[in-house]
Structures are given as structure tokens and as C-alpha cells.
Amino acid sequence: MRGKHRIIIQNNRLHYEFEIKRNITIIQGDSATGKTTLINMLRQVENLGDSSGIDVISDAPCRILEGRNWKILLENMAGNIIFIDEDNEFINTEEFAEAVRGSDNYFVLITRENLYNLPYSVEEIYGLRSSGKYQNTKRVYQQMYQIYSNIQDVPVKPT
């Protein structure tokens, strides 16, 4: 798989929209910003299909990878965008890093930890923040922002 992929995951209450550009994307964020909610929405779509009330709009299938059988599942996936939550300890292993290198899938890793075994770009590390409030009936839009950028804020003056 190559190129950019725009992903929208939404129901009548939540809306996530983002674009991934490389095979490994990292999503970070403070507690209660919706990282696990994103994974749970995808899990509901996998388990319940259309009856989940969740729309996933993407040009490639979005799947979740989790549990003890992750390696067998990954071996049988091709051309997917695979989401992995930080609760899965296998994302820190060399075995997982090797599997990622040999895969044609894109990976969206939701974690706050450094993943030293994986070759990801700092330009593909995003934070997650929400706008709106969970207490009312308005839709909550989840916004991603780039944590590292190649744009300097300090002007450089030649001497």
C-alpha cells in the first residue's frame, strides 16, 4: 500500500477525521481525549457491522489488531489500515517490528510510549484533542495535530 489515506470514523455523537501518509502513524494524547474510544468504535464496527451505527469512510479497510494471536492475524492481513491500542504489549517487541517491516499494511499505533524498534517518522506523530463537550448532545469533533514539524518558529537572521 502506498500514498495518503483519508479516514473518517463517526457516529451521531463523535467524529474522527484524519489523513495518514506513511506506513506507521503514531497517535498520542492526554487521558480522556478519545484514543481508546476510537479503537472501541472500530471494534464495534468489526463485531456488529452496519448495525453498530458507526460509519467508517476509508479507501482501505480499517482493522484492529490485538490479543495473543496478533501474529497469525497480521500474517493474514494485506492492504489494510491496522489500528493498535497501547494496551497491547506486543507493539514494543522486536518480533512485531519485524512483522511491520515485512507487511504491506499501514499501522496506526495509539501509544504514549517510545517505540524504539519501529522506523517511524517524527512527522507522523500526532496528538489527539477534542473540541466540544461530552456532557451535552452536540457532536464532538476529534482533532489531530502534528506534534513535530519541520517549520521553525524562531526566525533565523543571517549575520
VOVOKE-974444 format. One record per atom (N, C-alpha, C): atom name; x, y, z; residue number from 1. Coordinates in Angstrom, 1 decimal. Layout:
<sites>
+------+--------+--------+--------+------+
| name |   east |  north |     up | resi |
+------+--------+--------+--------+------+
|   CA |      X |      Y |      Z |  NUM |
...
+------+--------+--------+--------+------+
</sites>
This chain:
<sites>
+------+--------+--------+--------+------+
| name |   east |  north |     up | resi |
+------+--------+--------+--------+------+
|    N |    0.8 |   -1.2 |    0.0 |    1 |
|   CA |    0.0 |    0.0 |    0.0 |    1 |
|    C |    0.9 |    1.2 |    0.0 |    1 |
|    N |    0.5 |    2.2 |   -0.8 |    2 |
|   CA |    1.3 |    3.5 |   -0.8 |    2 |
|    C |    0.3 |    4.6 |   -0.9 |    2 |
|    N |    0.9 |    5.8 |   -0.6 |    3 |
|   CA |    0.1 |    7.0 |   -0.7 |    3 |
|    C |   -0.6 |    7.5 |    0.6 |    3 |
|    N |   -1.4 |    8.5 |    0.4 |    4 |
|   CA |   -2.1 |    9.1 |    1.5 |    4 |
|    C |   -3.5 |    8.4 |    1.6 |    4 |
|    N |   -4.0 |    8.3 |    2.9 |    5 |
|   CA |   -5.3 |    7.7 |    3.1 |    5 |
|    C |   -6.0 |    8.6 |    4.1 |    5 |
|    N |   -7.2 |    9.0 |    3.6 |    6 |
|   CA |   -8.1 |    9.8 |    4.5 |    6 |
|    C |   -9.1 |    8.9 |    5.2 |    6 |
|    N |   -9.2 |    9.1 |    6.5 |    7 |
|   CA |  -10.1 |    8.2 |    7.3 |    7 |
|    C |  -11.1 |    9.0 |    8.0 |    7 |
|    N |  -12.3 |    8.6 |    8.0 |    8 |
|   CA |  -13.4 |    9.3 |    8.8 |    8 |
|    C |  -14.1 |    8.1 |    9.5 |    8 |
|    N |  -14.1 |    8.3 |   10.9 |    9 |
|   CA |  -14.8 |    7.3 |   11.7 |    9 |
|    C |  -15.8 |    8.2 |   12.5 |    9 |
|    N |  -17.1 |    7.9 |   12.4 |   10 |
|   CA |  -18.1 |    8.7 |   13.0 |   10 |
|    C |  -19.4 |    8.0 |   13.4 |   10 |
|    N |  -20.1 |    8.5 |   14.4 |   11 |
|   CA |  -21.4 |    8.1 |   14.7 |   11 |
|    C |  -22.2 |    9.4 |   14.9 |   11 |
|    N |  -23.4 |    9.3 |   15.5 |   12 |
|   CA |  -24.2 |   10.6 |   15.6 |   12 |
|    C |  -23.6 |   11.4 |   16.7 |   12 |
|    N |  -22.6 |   11.0 |   17.5 |   13 |
|   CA |  -22.1 |   11.8 |   18.6 |   13 |
|    C |  -20.6 |   12.1 |   18.5 |   13 |
|    N |  -19.8 |   11.3 |   17.8 |   14 |
|   CA |  -18.4 |   11.5 |   17.7 |   14 |
|    C |  -18.0 |   11.5 |   16.2 |   14 |
|    N |  -16.9 |   12.3 |   15.9 |   15 |
|   CA |  -16.4 |   12.4 |   14.6 |   15 |
|    C |  -14.9 |   12.5 |   14.6 |   15 |
|    N |  -14.2 |   11.5 |   14.0 |   16 |
|   CA |  -12.8 |   11.5 |   13.9 |   16 |
|    C |  -12.5 |   11.6 |   12.4 |   16 |
|    N |  -11.6 |   12.5 |   12.1 |   17 |
|   CA |  -11.2 |   12.7 |   10.7 |   17 |
|    C |   -9.7 |   13.0 |   10.6 |   17 |
|    N |   -8.9 |   12.2 |    9.9 |   18 |
|   CA |   -7.5 |   12.4 |    9.8 |   18 |
|    C |   -7.0 |   11.7 |    8.5 |   18 |
|    N |   -5.7 |   12.1 |    8.2 |   19 |
|   CA |   -5.1 |   11.5 |    7.0 |   19 |
|    C |   -3.7 |   10.9 |    7.4 |   19 |
|    N |   -3.5 |    9.8 |    6.9 |   20 |
|   CA |   -2.2 |    9.1 |    7.2 |   20 |
|    C |   -1.4 |    9.1 |    5.9 |   20 |
|    N |   -0.1 |    9.3 |    6.0 |   21 |
|   CA |    0.8 |    9.4 |    4.8 |   21 |
|    C |    1.9 |    8.4 |    4.7 |   21 |
|    N |    2.2 |    7.7 |    5.8 |   22 |
|   CA |    3.2 |    6.7 |    5.8 |   22 |
|    C |    2.7 |    5.4 |    6.5 |   22 |
|    N |    3.6 |    4.4 |    6.4 |   23 |
|   CA |    3.1 |    3.1 |    6.9 |   23 |
|    C |    3.0 |    3.0 |    8.4 |   23 |
|    N |    3.6 |    3.9 |    9.1 |   24 |
|   CA |    3.5 |    3.9 |   10.6 |   24 |
|    C |    3.1 |    5.3 |   11.0 |   24 |
|    N |    2.0 |    5.4 |   11.7 |   25 |
|   CA |    1.5 |    6.7 |   12.2 |   25 |
|    C |    1.3 |    6.5 |   13.7 |   25 |
|    N |    1.7 |    7.4 |   14.5 |   26 |
|   CA |    1.6 |    7.3 |   16.0 |   26 |
|    C |    0.5 |    8.4 |   16.4 |   26 |
|    N |   -0.4 |    8.0 |   17.2 |   27 |
|   CA |   -1.4 |    8.9 |   17.8 |   27 |
|    C |   -1.2 |    8.9 |   19.3 |   27 |
|    N |   -0.9 |   10.1 |   19.8 |   28 |
|   CA |   -0.7 |   10.3 |   21.3 |   28 |
|    C |   -1.8 |   11.3 |   21.8 |   28 |
|    N |   -1.9 |   11.4 |   23.1 |   29 |
|   CA |   -2.9 |   12.3 |   23.6 |   29 |
|    C |   -3.0 |   12.1 |   25.1 |   29 |
|    N |   -3.5 |   13.2 |   25.8 |   30 |
|   CA |   -3.7 |   13.1 |   27.2 |   30 |
|    C |   -4.8 |   12.1 |   27.5 |   30 |
|    N |   -5.0 |   11.8 |   28.8 |   31 |
|   CA |   -6.2 |   11.0 |   29.2 |   31 |
|    C |   -7.5 |   11.6 |   28.8 |   31 |
|    N |   -8.4 |   10.8 |   28.4 |   32 |
|   CA |   -9.8 |   11.3 |   28.1 |   32 |
|    C |   -9.9 |   12.2 |   26.9 |   32 |
|    N |   -8.9 |   12.0 |   25.9 |   33 |
|   CA |   -9.1 |   12.7 |   24.7 |   33 |
|    C |   -9.7 |   11.9 |   23.6 |   33 |
|    N |   -9.9 |   10.6 |   23.8 |   34 |
|   CA |  -10.7 |    9.8 |   22.9 |   34 |
|    C |   -9.9 |    8.7 |   22.1 |   34 |
|    N |   -8.7 |    8.5 |   22.6 |   35 |
|   CA |   -7.8 |    7.5 |   21.9 |   35 |
|    C |   -8.5 |    6.1 |   22.0 |   35 |
|    N |   -8.8 |    5.6 |   23.2 |   36 |
|   CA |   -9.4 |    4.3 |   23.3 |   36 |
|    C |  -10.8 |    4.3 |   22.7 |   36 |
|    N |  -11.5 |    5.4 |   22.8 |   37 |
|   CA |  -12.9 |    5.5 |   22.1 |   37 |
|    C |  -12.8 |    5.2 |   20.6 |   37 |
|    N |  -11.7 |    5.7 |   20.0 |   38 |
|   CA |  -11.5 |    5.5 |   18.6 |   38 |
|    C |  -11.4 |    4.0 |   18.3 |   38 |
|    N |  -10.6 |    3.3 |   19.1 |   39 |
|   CA |  -10.4 |    1.9 |   19.0 |   39 |
|    C |  -11.7 |    1.1 |   19.2 |   39 |
|    N |  -12.4 |    1.5 |   20.3 |   40 |
|   CA |  -13.7 |    0.9 |   20.6 |   40 |
|    C |  -14.7 |    1.0 |   19.5 |   40 |
|    N |  -14.7 |    2.2 |   18.8 |   41 |
|   CA |  -15.7 |    2.4 |   17.7 |   41 |
|    C |  -15.3 |    1.4 |   16.5 |   41 |
|    N |  -14.0 |    1.3 |   16.3 |   42 |
|   CA |  -13.6 |    0.3 |   15.2 |   42 |
|    C |  -14.0 |   -1.1 |   15.6 |   42 |
|    N |  -13.8 |   -1.4 |   16.9 |   43 |
|   CA |  -14.1 |   -2.8 |   17.3 |   43 |
|    C |  -15.6 |   -3.0 |   17.2 |   43 |
|    N |  -16.4 |   -2.0 |   17.5 |   44 |
|   CA |  -17.9 |   -2.2 |   17.3 |   44 |
|    C |  -18.3 |   -2.4 |   15.8 |   44 |
|    N |  -17.6 |   -1.7 |   14.9 |   45 |
|   CA |  -17.9 |   -1.9 |   13.5 |   45 |
|    C |  -17.5 |   -3.3 |   13.1 |   45 |
|    N |  -16.3 |   -3.8 |   13.6 |   46 |
|   CA |  -15.9 |   -5.2 |   13.2 |   46 |
|    C |  -16.9 |   -6.2 |   13.8 |   46 |
|    N |  -17.4 |   -6.0 |   15.0 |   47 |
|   CA |  -18.2 |   -7.0 |   15.6 |   47 |
|    C |  -19.7 |   -6.9 |   15.1 |   47 |
|    N |  -20.2 |   -5.7 |   14.9 |   48 |
|   CA |  -21.6 |   -5.5 |   14.6 |   48 |
|    C |  -21.9 |   -5.1 |   13.2 |   48 |
|    N |  -20.9 |   -4.7 |   12.5 |   49 |
|   CA |  -21.2 |   -4.2 |   11.1 |   49 |
|    C |  -22.0 |   -2.9 |   11.0 |   49 |
|    N |  -22.9 |   -2.9 |   10.1 |   50 |
|   CA |  -23.8 |   -1.7 |    9.9 |   50 |
|    C |  -24.7 |   -1.4 |   11.1 |   50 |
|    N |  -25.0 |   -2.4 |   11.8 |   51 |
|   CA |  -25.9 |   -2.2 |   13.0 |   51 |
|    C |  -25.3 |   -1.5 |   14.1 |   51 |
|    N |  -23.9 |   -1.3 |   14.0 |   52 |
|   CA |  -23.2 |   -0.5 |   15.1 |   52 |
|    C |  -23.6 |    0.9 |   15.1 |   52 |
|    N |  -24.1 |    1.5 |   14.0 |   53 |
|   CA |  -24.4 |    2.9 |   13.9 |   53 |
|    C |  -23.1 |    3.7 |   13.7 |   53 |
|    N |  -22.0 |    3.1 |   13.3 |   54 |
|   CA |  -20.8 |    3.8 |   13.1 |   54 |
|    C |  -20.4 |    3.7 |   11.7 |   54 |
|    N |  -20.0 |    4.9 |   11.1 |   55 |
|   CA |  -19.6 |    4.9 |    9.7 |   55 |
|    C |  -18.1 |    5.0 |    9.7 |   55 |
|    N |  -17.5 |    4.2 |    8.8 |   56 |
|   CA |  -16.0 |    4.2 |    8.6 |   56 |
|    C |  -15.8 |    4.5 |    7.1 |   56 |
|    N |  -15.3 |    5.6 |    6.8 |   57 |
|   CA |  -15.1 |    6.0 |    5.4 |   57 |
|    C |  -13.5 |    6.0 |    5.2 |   57 |
|    N |  -13.1 |    5.1 |    4.3 |   58 |
|   CA |  -11.7 |    5.0 |    4.0 |   58 |
|    C |  -11.5 |    4.3 |    2.7 |   58 |
|    N |  -10.5 |    4.5 |    2.0 |   59 |
|   CA |  -10.2 |    3.8 |    0.7 |   59 |
|    C |   -9.6 |    2.4 |    0.9 |   59 |
|    N |   -9.2 |    2.1 |    2.2 |   60 |
|   CA |   -8.7 |    0.8 |    2.5 |   60 |
|    C |   -9.4 |    0.3 |    3.8 |   60 |
|    N |   -9.5 |   -1.0 |    3.9 |   61 |
|   CA |  -10.2 |   -1.5 |    5.1 |   61 |
|    C |   -9.5 |   -1.1 |    6.4 |   61 |
|    N |  -10.2 |   -0.7 |    7.4 |   62 |
|   CA |   -9.6 |   -0.4 |    8.7 |   62 |
|    C |   -9.9 |   -1.5 |    9.7 |   62 |
|    N |   -8.9 |   -2.1 |   10.3 |   63 |
|   CA |   -9.0 |   -3.2 |   11.2 |   63 |
|    C |   -8.3 |   -2.9 |   12.5 |   63 |
|    N |   -8.6 |   -3.7 |   13.5 |   64 |
|   CA |   -7.9 |   -3.7 |   14.8 |   64 |
|    C |   -7.1 |   -4.9 |   14.9 |   64 |
|    N |   -5.9 |   -4.8 |   15.5 |   65 |
|   CA |   -5.0 |   -5.9 |   15.8 |   65 |
|    C |   -4.8 |   -5.9 |   17.3 |   65 |
|    N |   -5.1 |   -7.0 |   17.9 |   66 |
|   CA |   -5.0 |   -7.1 |   19.4 |   66 |
|    C |   -5.0 |   -8.6 |   19.8 |   66 |
|    N |   -4.5 |   -8.8 |   21.0 |   67 |
|   CA |   -4.6 |  -10.1 |   21.6 |   67 |
|    C |   -3.4 |  -11.0 |   21.4 |   67 |
|    N |   -3.4 |  -12.2 |   21.9 |   68 |
|   CA |   -2.3 |  -13.1 |   21.8 |   68 |
|    C |   -2.0 |  -13.6 |   20.4 |   68 |
|    N |   -3.1 |  -13.7 |   19.6 |   69 |
|   CA |   -2.9 |  -14.2 |   18.2 |   69 |
|    C |   -2.6 |  -13.1 |   17.2 |   69 |
|    N |   -2.0 |  -12.1 |   17.6 |   70 |
|   CA |   -1.8 |  -10.9 |   16.7 |   70 |
|    C |   -0.9 |  -11.3 |   15.5 |   70 |
|    N |    0.1 |  -12.2 |   15.7 |   71 |
|   CA |    1.0 |  -12.6 |   14.6 |   71 |
|    C |    0.2 |  -13.4 |   13.5 |   71 |
|    N |   -0.6 |  -14.3 |   13.9 |   72 |
|   CA |   -1.4 |  -15.1 |   13.0 |   72 |
|    C |   -2.4 |  -14.2 |   12.2 |   72 |
|    N |   -3.0 |  -13.3 |   13.0 |   73 |
|   CA |   -3.9 |  -12.3 |   12.3 |   73 |
|    C |   -3.2 |  -11.4 |   11.3 |   73 |
|    N |   -2.1 |  -10.9 |   11.7 |   74 |
|   CA |   -1.3 |  -10.0 |   10.8 |   74 |
|    C |   -0.8 |  -10.7 |    9.6 |   74 |
|    N |   -0.4 |  -11.9 |    9.7 |   75 |
|   CA |    0.0 |  -12.7 |    8.5 |   75 |
|    C |   -1.1 |  -12.8 |    7.5 |   75 |
|    N |   -2.3 |  -12.8 |    7.9 |   76 |
|   CA |   -3.5 |  -12.9 |    7.0 |   76 |
|    C |   -4.1 |  -11.6 |    6.6 |   76 |
|    N |   -3.5 |  -10.5 |    6.9 |   77 |
|   CA |   -4.0 |   -9.2 |    6.5 |   77 |
|    C |   -3.1 |   -8.6 |    5.5 |   77 |
|    N |   -3.7 |   -8.0 |    4.4 |   78 |
|   CA |   -2.9 |   -7.3 |    3.4 |   78 |
|    C |   -3.7 |   -6.1 |    2.9 |   78 |
|    N |   -3.1 |   -5.0 |    2.7 |   79 |
|   CA |   -3.7 |   -3.8 |    2.2 |   79 |
|    C |   -4.7 |   -3.2 |    3.1 |   79 |
|    N |   -4.5 |   -3.3 |    4.4 |   80 |
|   CA |   -5.4 |   -2.8 |    5.5 |   80 |
|    C |   -4.7 |   -1.6 |    6.2 |   80 |
|    N |   -5.5 |   -0.8 |    6.8 |   81 |
|   CA |   -5.0 |    0.2 |    7.8 |   81 |
|    C |   -5.3 |   -0.4 |    9.2 |   81 |
|    N |   -4.3 |   -0.8 |    9.9 |   82 |
|   CA |   -4.4 |   -1.5 |   11.1 |   82 |
|    C |   -4.2 |   -0.6 |   12.3 |   82 |
|    N |   -5.2 |   -0.6 |   13.2 |   83 |
|   CA |   -5.1 |    0.2 |   14.4 |   83 |
|    C |   -4.8 |   -0.7 |   15.6 |   83 |
|    N |   -3.8 |   -0.2 |   16.4 |   84 |
|   CA |   -3.4 |   -1.0 |   17.6 |   84 |
|    C |   -3.4 |    0.0 |   18.8 |   84 |
|    N |   -4.1 |   -0.4 |   19.9 |   85 |
|   CA |   -4.1 |    0.4 |   21.1 |   85 |
|    C |   -2.9 |    0.1 |   22.0 |   85 |
|    N |   -2.6 |    1.0 |   22.9 |   86 |
|   CA |   -1.4 |    0.9 |   23.7 |   86 |
|    C |   -1.5 |   -0.2 |   24.7 |   86 |
|    N |   -2.6 |   -0.8 |   25.0 |   87 |
|   CA |   -2.8 |   -1.9 |   25.9 |   87 |
|    C |   -2.1 |   -3.2 |   25.4 |   87 |
|    N |   -1.8 |   -3.3 |   24.2 |   88 |
|   CA |   -1.2 |   -4.5 |   23.6 |   88 |
|    C |    0.3 |   -4.4 |   23.7 |   88 |
|    N |    0.9 |   -5.2 |   24.6 |   89 |
|   CA |    2.3 |   -5.2 |   24.9 |   89 |
|    C |    3.2 |   -5.6 |   23.7 |   89 |
|    N |    2.6 |   -6.3 |   22.7 |   90 |
|   CA |    3.5 |   -6.8 |   21.6 |   90 |
|    C |    4.0 |   -5.6 |   20.8 |   90 |
|    N |    3.4 |   -4.4 |   20.8 |   91 |
|   CA |    3.9 |   -3.4 |   20.0 |   91 |
|    C |    5.3 |   -2.9 |   20.4 |   91 |
|    N |    5.8 |   -3.3 |   21.5 |   92 |
|   CA |    7.2 |   -3.0 |   22.0 |   92 |
|    C |    8.2 |   -4.0 |   21.6 |   92 |
|    N |    7.8 |   -5.1 |   21.0 |   93 |
|   CA |    8.7 |   -6.2 |   20.8 |   93 |
|    C |    9.4 |   -6.1 |   19.4 |   93 |
|    N |   10.5 |   -6.7 |   19.3 |   94 |
|   CA |   11.3 |   -6.8 |   18.1 |   94 |
|    C |   10.5 |   -7.7 |   17.1 |   94 |
|    N |    9.8 |   -8.7 |   17.6 |   95 |
|   CA |    9.0 |   -9.6 |   16.7 |   95 |
|    C |    8.0 |   -8.8 |   15.9 |   95 |
|    N |    7.3 |   -7.9 |   16.6 |   96 |
|   CA |    6.3 |   -7.0 |   16.0 |   96 |
|    C |    7.0 |   -6.1 |   15.0 |   96 |
|    N |    8.1 |   -5.5 |   15.3 |   97 |
|   CA |    8.8 |   -4.6 |   14.4 |   97 |
|    C |    9.2 |   -5.3 |   13.1 |   97 |
|    N |    9.6 |   -6.6 |   13.2 |   98 |
|   CA |   10.0 |   -7.4 |   12.0 |   98 |
|    C |    8.7 |   -7.6 |   11.2 |   98 |
|    N |    7.6 |   -7.9 |   11.9 |   99 |
|   CA |    6.4 |   -8.2 |   11.1 |   99 |
|    C |    5.9 |   -6.9 |   10.4 |   99 |
|    N |    6.1 |   -5.7 |   11.0 |  100 |
|   CA |    5.7 |   -4.5 |   10.4 |  100 |
|    C |    6.6 |   -4.2 |    9.1 |  100 |
|    N |    7.8 |   -4.5 |    9.3 |  101 |
|   CA |    8.8 |   -4.2 |    8.1 |  101 |
|    C |    8.4 |   -5.1 |    6.9 |  101 |
|    N |    7.9 |   -6.3 |    7.2 |  102 |
|   CA |    7.5 |   -7.2 |    6.1 |  102 |
|    C |    6.1 |   -7.1 |    5.6 |  102 |
|    N |    5.4 |   -6.1 |    6.1 |  103 |
|   CA |    4.0 |   -6.0 |    5.8 |  103 |
|    C |    3.7 |   -4.9 |    4.8 |  103 |
|    N |    2.6 |   -5.1 |    4.0 |  104 |
|   CA |    2.2 |   -4.0 |    3.1 |  104 |
|    C |    1.0 |   -3.2 |    3.7 |  104 |
|    N |    0.7 |   -3.4 |    5.0 |  105 |
|   CA |   -0.4 |   -2.7 |    5.7 |  105 |
|    C |    0.2 |   -1.4 |    6.2 |  105 |
|    N |   -0.7 |   -0.4 |    6.5 |  106 |
|   CA |   -0.4 |    0.8 |    7.2 |  106 |
|    C |   -0.8 |    0.5 |    8.7 |  106 |
|    N |    0.0 |    1.1 |    9.6 |  107 |
|   CA |   -0.3 |    0.9 |   11.0 |  107 |
|    C |   -0.5 |    2.2 |   11.7 |  107 |
|    N |   -1.6 |    2.3 |   12.5 |  108 |
|   CA |   -1.9 |    3.5 |   13.3 |  108 |
|    C |   -1.8 |    3.0 |   14.8 |  108 |
|    N |   -0.7 |    3.4 |   15.4 |  109 |
|   CA |   -0.4 |    2.9 |   16.8 |  109 |
|    C |   -0.8 |    4.0 |   17.8 |  109 |
|    N |   -1.7 |    3.7 |   18.7 |  110 |
|   CA |   -2.1 |    4.6 |   19.7 |  110 |
|    C |   -1.4 |    4.3 |   21.0 |  110 |
|    N |   -0.4 |    5.1 |   21.3 |  111 |
|   CA |    0.5 |    4.9 |   22.4 |  111 |
|    C |    1.2 |    6.2 |   22.9 |  111 |
|    N |    1.5 |    6.2 |   24.1 |  112 |
|   CA |    2.3 |    7.3 |   24.6 |  112 |
|    C |    3.8 |    7.0 |   24.8 |  112 |
|    N |    4.1 |    5.7 |   24.6 |  113 |
|   CA |    5.5 |    5.2 |   24.8 |  113 |
|    C |    6.3 |    5.4 |   23.5 |  113 |
|    N |    7.6 |    5.5 |   23.7 |  114 |
|   CA |    8.5 |    5.5 |   22.6 |  114 |
|    C |    8.6 |    4.0 |   22.0 |  114 |
|    N |    8.6 |    3.9 |   20.7 |  115 |
|   CA |    8.7 |    2.6 |   20.1 |  115 |
|    C |   10.0 |    2.5 |   19.4 |  115 |
|    N |   11.0 |    2.1 |   20.1 |  116 |
|   CA |   12.4 |    2.2 |   19.6 |  116 |
|    C |   12.7 |    1.2 |   18.5 |  116 |
|    N |   11.9 |    0.1 |   18.4 |  117 |
|   CA |   12.1 |   -0.9 |   17.4 |  117 |
|    C |   11.5 |   -0.6 |   16.1 |  117 |
|    N |   10.7 |    0.4 |   16.0 |  118 |
|   CA |   10.0 |    0.7 |   14.8 |  118 |
|    C |   10.6 |    2.0 |   14.1 |  118 |
|    N |   10.7 |    1.9 |   12.8 |  119 |
|   CA |   11.2 |    3.0 |   12.0 |  119 |
|    C |   10.1 |    4.0 |   11.6 |  119 |
|    N |    9.7 |    4.9 |   12.5 |  120 |
|   CA |    8.6 |    5.8 |   12.1 |  120 |
|    C |    9.2 |    7.2 |   12.1 |  120 |
|    N |    8.5 |    8.1 |   11.4 |  121 |
|   CA |    9.0 |    9.5 |   11.2 |  121 |
|    C |    8.4 |   10.3 |   12.3 |  121 |
|    N |    9.1 |   11.3 |   12.8 |  122 |
|   CA |    8.6 |   12.3 |   13.7 |  122 |
|    C |    7.5 |   13.1 |   13.1 |  122 |
|    N |    7.5 |   13.2 |   11.8 |  123 |
|   CA |    6.4 |   13.9 |   11.1 |  123 |
|    C |    5.1 |   13.2 |   11.1 |  123 |
|    N |    5.1 |   11.9 |   11.5 |  124 |
|   CA |    3.8 |   11.2 |   11.6 |  124 |
|    C |    3.5 |   10.8 |   13.0 |  124 |
|    N |    3.8 |   11.7 |   13.9 |  125 |
|   CA |    3.3 |   11.6 |   15.3 |  125 |
|    C |    2.3 |   12.7 |   15.5 |  125 |
|    N |    1.1 |   12.3 |   15.9 |  126 |
|   CA |    0.0 |   13.2 |   16.0 |  126 |
|    C |   -0.5 |   13.2 |   17.4 |  126 |
|    N |   -1.0 |   14.3 |   17.9 |  127 |
|   CA |   -1.7 |   14.3 |   19.2 |  127 |
|    C |   -3.2 |   14.3 |   18.9 |  127 |
|    N |   -4.0 |   14.0 |   19.9 |  128 |
|   CA |   -5.4 |   14.0 |   19.8 |  128 |
|    C |   -6.0 |   14.9 |   20.8 |  128 |
|    N |   -6.9 |   15.8 |   20.4 |  129 |
|   CA |   -7.6 |   16.6 |   21.3 |  129 |
|    C |   -9.0 |   16.7 |   20.8 |  129 |
|    N |   -9.9 |   17.0 |   21.8 |  130 |
|   CA |  -11.3 |   17.0 |   21.4 |  130 |
|    C |  -11.8 |   18.5 |   21.5 |  130 |
|    N |  -12.8 |   18.8 |   20.7 |  131 |
|   CA |  -13.5 |   20.1 |   20.8 |  131 |
|    C |  -14.9 |   19.7 |   21.0 |  131 |
|    N |  -15.5 |   20.4 |   21.9 |  132 |
|   CA |  -16.9 |   20.0 |   22.3 |  132 |
|    C |  -16.9 |   19.4 |   23.6 |  132 |
|    N |  -18.1 |   19.1 |   24.1 |  133 |
|   CA |  -18.2 |   18.6 |   25.5 |  133 |
|    C |  -19.0 |   17.3 |   25.4 |  133 |
|    N |  -18.6 |   16.3 |   26.2 |  134 |
|   CA |  -19.3 |   15.0 |   26.3 |  134 |
|    C |  -20.6 |   15.2 |   27.1 |  134 |
|    N |  -20.8 |   16.2 |   27.9 |  135 |
|   CA |  -21.9 |   16.3 |   28.7 |  135 |
|    C |  -23.2 |   16.7 |   27.9 |  135 |
|    N |  -23.1 |   17.3 |   26.8 |  136 |
|   CA |  -24.2 |   17.8 |   26.1 |  136 |
|    C |  -24.5 |   16.9 |   24.9 |  136 |
|    N |  -25.5 |   17.3 |   24.1 |  137 |
|   CA |  -25.8 |   16.4 |   22.9 |  137 |
|    C |  -25.2 |   16.9 |   21.6 |  137 |
|    N |  -24.3 |   17.8 |   21.7 |  138 |
|   CA |  -23.6 |   18.3 |   20.5 |  138 |
|    C |  -22.5 |   17.2 |   20.1 |  138 |
|    N |  -22.3 |   17.1 |   18.8 |  139 |
|   CA |  -21.3 |   16.2 |   18.3 |  139 |
|    C |  -19.9 |   16.7 |   18.7 |  139 |
|    N |  -19.1 |   15.7 |   19.1 |  140 |
|   CA |  -17.7 |   16.0 |   19.5 |  140 |
|    C |  -16.8 |   15.7 |   18.3 |  140 |
|    N |  -16.0 |   16.7 |   17.9 |  141 |
|   CA |  -15.1 |   16.5 |   16.8 |  141 |
|    C |  -13.7 |   16.3 |   17.4 |  141 |
|    N |  -13.1 |   15.2 |   17.0 |  142 |
|   CA |  -11.7 |   14.9 |   17.5 |  142 |
|    C |  -10.8 |   15.5 |   16.4 |  142 |
|    N |   -9.8 |   16.3 |   16.9 |  143 |
|   CA |   -8.9 |   16.9 |   16.0 |  143 |
|    C |   -7.5 |   16.3 |   16.3 |  143 |
|    N |   -6.8 |   16.1 |   15.2 |  144 |
|   CA |   -5.4 |   15.6 |   15.3 |  144 |
|    C |   -4.5 |   16.8 |   15.0 |  144 |
|    N |   -3.4 |   16.9 |   15.7 |  145 |
|   CA |   -2.4 |   17.9 |   15.4 |  145 |
|    C |   -1.1 |   17.3 |   15.4 |  145 |
|    N |   -0.2 |   17.8 |   14.5 |  146 |
|   CA |    1.1 |   17.3 |   14.4 |  146 |
|    C |    2.0 |   17.8 |   15.5 |  146 |
|    N |    2.6 |   16.8 |   16.2 |  147 |
|   CA |    3.5 |   17.2 |   17.4 |  147 |
|    C |    4.8 |   17.8 |   16.9 |  147 |
|    N |    5.4 |   17.2 |   16.0 |  148 |
|   CA |    6.7 |   17.7 |   15.5 |  148 |
|    C |    6.5 |   18.2 |   14.1 |  148 |
|    N |    7.2 |   19.3 |   13.8 |  149 |
|   CA |    7.1 |   19.9 |   12.5 |  149 |
|    C |    8.4 |   20.4 |   12.0 |  149 |
|    N |    8.5 |   20.5 |   10.7 |  150 |
|   CA |    9.8 |   20.9 |   10.1 |  150 |
|    C |    9.8 |   22.5 |    9.9 |  150 |
|    N |    8.8 |   23.1 |   10.4 |  151 |
|   CA |    8.7 |   24.6 |   10.4 |  151 |
|    C |    9.3 |   25.2 |   11.6 |  151 |
|    N |   10.2 |   26.1 |   11.5 |  152 |
|   CA |   10.8 |   26.7 |   12.7 |  152 |
|    C |   10.0 |   27.9 |   13.1 |  152 |
|    N |    9.8 |   28.1 |   14.4 |  153 |
|   CA |    9.1 |   29.3 |   14.9 |  153 |
|    C |   10.0 |   30.5 |   15.1 |  153 |
|    N |   11.3 |   30.2 |   15.3 |  154 |
|   CA |   12.2 |   31.3 |   15.5 |  154 |
|    C |   12.9 |   31.7 |   14.2 |  154 |
|    N |   12.7 |   33.0 |   13.8 |  155 |
|   CA |   13.3 |   33.4 |   12.6 |  155 |
|    C |   14.9 |   33.4 |   12.7 |  155 |
|    N |   15.5 |   33.0 |   11.6 |  156 |
|   CA |   16.9 |   32.9 |   11.5 |  156 |
|    C |   17.4 |   34.2 |   10.8 |  156 |
|    N |   18.3 |   34.9 |   11.5 |  157 |
|   CA |   18.8 |   36.1 |   10.9 |  157 |
|    C |   20.3 |   35.9 |   10.5 |  157 |
|    N |   20.6 |   36.1 |    9.2 |  158 |
|   CA |   22.0 |   36.0 |    8.8 |  158 |
|    C |   22.9 |   37.0 |    9.4 |  158 |
|    N |   24.1 |   36.7 |    9.7 |  159 |
|   CA |   25.0 |   37.7 |   10.3 |  159 |
|    C |   26.0 |   38.3 |    9.3 |  159 |
+------+--------+--------+--------+------+
</sites>
